[in-house]
Amino acid sequence: MKDNRNLVIGIALFIIGVTGLFVLSGMRPSTGGMMGGTMMMDRAGMKEMMKNMMGAQLPPGLDPEHLPDPRSSGAQLLARYCTQCHELPGPGLHTAGEWPSVVGRMNRRMRMMSGMMHDIEAPNNDELRTLAAYLQQHAQIPIDRARYTDLSAPDGKLFEAMCSQCHALLDPRQHTSDEWPSVIGRMMQNMKTVGKQLPDQATLETVVEFLQTHAK
């Protein structure tokens, strides 16, 4: 009952948001009404609406080629379904334990919107299982603080202060020494996108060196 109630509330908020977007942009929904399945909005319109409504709460977006195992079925499904409403998230956005509930919540939203909009689709059960397995396989690995005693050292504190602004502190062994500079480069772009204060060059170099020292 609670889940159904939340779904009804979500639908109501969605309709209110869409109506507000129409008003602000000067667009008008079709005369058939939104719940009649004739509302004219494509994926580009949905992305714009979500950006206006949620802003920095949405993932900043990842190049599909930067996904782990980008040719796999899981990566392809992630790019197919998750970019309908927002930019492409990376599996490292959440831990393996967090992903099932996130995937379930996103699937409910896709199913809700697919019944209201002509250009939104939801995965079938097999696709959903493949997608969830891919996200969990490549999920963020939270750091084991007992393993890294130098987190309390100046370099470790800089690493924690910079990287914990957007997500749980991850394990440096999640990437190789060669991978970390480009990963950090993408993170800097993400921080800029969501309005976080960027570190100076000295801090950035210190953090990269810390990560490379403990890389896999």
C-alpha positions in Angstrom: 0.0 0.0 0.0 2.8 2.4 0.9 4.5 1.7 -2.5 1.2 2.3 -4.4 0.6 5.5 -2.5 4.1 6.7 -3.3 3.6 5.9 -6.9 0.3 7.9 -7.0 2.1 10.8 -5.4 4.9 10.5 -7.9 2.5 10.5 -10.8 0.8 13.6 -9.5 4.1 15.4 -9.0 5.2 14.4 -12.5 2.0 15.8 -14.0 2.4 19.0 -12.1 6.0 19.3 -13.3 5.0 18.7 -16.9 2.2 21.2 -16.7 4.5 23.8 -15.2 7.0 23.2 -18.0 4.3 23.7 -20.6 3.3 27.0 -19.0 6.9 28.3 -18.7 7.8 27.3 -22.3 4.5 28.3 -23.9 3.8 24.8 -25.1 0.4 23.2 -24.8 -0.4 19.6 -24.2 -2.7 17.9 -26.7 -6.5 18.1 -26.2 -6.6 14.4 -25.4 -5.0 15.0 -22.0 -1.8 13.7 -20.5 -3.4 10.6 -18.9 -5.0 9.7 -22.3 -1.6 8.9 -23.7 -1.6 11.7 -26.2 0.7 14.2 -24.5 3.3 15.2 -27.1 6.8 15.1 -25.6 9.9 13.2 -26.8 13.0 12.2 -24.9 14.7 15.5 -25.5 11.7 17.2 -23.9 11.8 14.8 -21.0 15.5 15.4 -20.4 15.0 19.1 -20.4 12.1 18.9 -18.0 14.1 16.6 -15.6 17.1 19.0 -15.7 14.8 22.0 -14.9 13.1 20.1 -12.1 16.1 18.2 -10.5 19.2 20.1 -11.6 22.4 18.9 -9.8 20.6 15.9 -8.4 20.9 14.2 -11.8 24.1 12.4 -12.9 26.3 14.7 -14.9 26.8 12.1 -17.7 29.4 9.7 -19.0 30.7 9.0 -22.5 29.4 5.4 -23.3 33.0 4.5 -24.3 34.1 5.1 -20.7 31.7 2.5 -19.3 33.3 -0.7 -18.0 33.1 -3.3 -20.7 31.3 -0.9 -23.0 30.3 -3.6 -25.6 28.6 -5.8 -23.1 24.8 -6.3 -22.9 24.7 -4.5 -19.6 26.5 -1.4 -20.8 24.3 -1.3 -23.9 21.1 -1.6 -21.8 22.4 1.1 -19.5 22.9 3.5 -22.4 19.6 2.5 -24.0 17.2 3.0 -21.0 18.9 5.3 -18.6 19.5 8.1 -21.1 15.8 8.5 -21.8 15.3 10.9 -19.0 18.9 12.0 -17.9 22.5 11.7 -18.9 24.3 8.4 -18.8 25.3 7.4 -15.2 28.3 5.3 -14.4 28.1 2.0 -12.4 30.4 3.7 -9.9 27.7 6.1 -8.9 26.4 3.6 -6.2 27.7 0.6 -4.4 26.6 -3.0 -5.2 24.3 -2.9 -2.2 22.6 0.3 -3.3 22.0 -0.5 -6.9 19.0 -2.9 -6.6 16.8 -0.3 -4.9 17.9 2.4 -7.4 17.2 0.1 -10.4 13.8 -0.8 -8.9 12.9 2.9 -8.4 14.0 3.9 -11.9 12.2 0.9 -13.5 8.9 2.0 -11.8 9.3 5.5 -13.1 10.0 4.3 -16.6 7.0 2.0 -16.6 4.9 4.9 -15.3 6.1 7.3 -18.0 6.0 4.7 -20.8 2.2 4.6 -20.3 2.0 8.4 -20.6 4.5 9.3 -23.3 5.1 7.9 -26.8 8.9 7.9 -26.6 9.7 6.3 -23.3 10.2 2.5 -22.9 10.8 0.3 -19.9 13.1 -2.8 -19.9 11.6 -6.3 -19.8 12.4 -8.6 -16.9 15.4 -10.3 -18.5 16.8 -6.9 -19.5 16.3 -5.6 -16.0 18.2 -8.5 -14.5 21.1 -8.1 -16.9 21.2 -4.3 -16.2 21.2 -4.8 -12.5 23.9 -7.5 -12.6 26.1 -5.2 -14.8 25.7 -2.3 -12.4 26.5 -4.4 -9.4 29.5 -6.1 -11.0 31.1 -2.7 -11.7 29.7 -0.8 -8.7 31.6 1.6 -6.5 33.8 -0.2 -4.0 33.6 1.7 -0.7 36.9 2.1 1.0 38.0 -0.2 3.9 39.4 2.4 6.3 41.2 -0.2 8.4 43.3 -1.1 5.3 44.4 2.5 4.7 46.0 3.8 7.8 47.4 6.8 5.9 43.9 8.3 5.5 44.7 10.3 8.6 47.9 11.7 7.0 47.7 15.0 5.1 47.6 13.3 1.6 44.8 11.0 2.8 42.8 13.9 4.3 43.0 15.8 1.0 41.8 12.7 -0.9 38.9 12.3 1.5 37.9 16.0 1.5 37.9 16.2 -2.3 36.3 12.8 -3.3 33.7 12.5 -0.5 31.9 15.7 -1.7 29.9 13.7 -4.3 29.9 10.1 -3.2 31.0 7.6 -0.6 34.8 7.4 -0.4 35.9 4.7 -2.9 38.7 2.2 -2.7 41.8 3.2 -4.6 42.2 -0.3 -5.8 39.1 0.1 -8.0 41.4 1.4 -10.8 45.0 0.9 -11.9 47.6 3.6 -11.6 47.4 4.4 -15.3 43.6 4.7 -15.1 43.4 7.1 -12.2 44.5 10.3 -13.9 41.7 10.1 -16.5 39.2 9.0 -13.9 40.0 12.0 -11.8 39.8 14.2 -14.9 36.2 13.0 -15.5 35.4 13.6 -11.8 36.7 17.2 -12.1 34.4 17.8 -15.0 31.5 16.3 -13.0 32.3 18.6 -10.1 32.3 21.6 -12.4 28.9 20.5 -13.9 27.2 20.2 -10.5 28.7 23.4 -9.1 31.3 22.0 -6.7 34.4 24.0 -5.9 37.3 22.6 -7.9 40.6 21.9 -6.1 43.8 23.7 -7.0 46.4 21.9 -9.1 48.7 21.1 -6.1 45.8 19.4 -4.3 44.8 17.5 -7.4 48.3 16.2 -8.0 48.5 15.1 -4.4 45.2 13.2 -4.6 46.2 11.5 -7.8 49.5 10.5 -6.3 47.7 9.1 -3.2 45.3 7.0 -5.4 48.2 5.8 -7.7 50.2 4.7 -4.6 47.3 2.4 -3.5 46.0 1.5 -7.0 45.4 -2.2 -8.0 
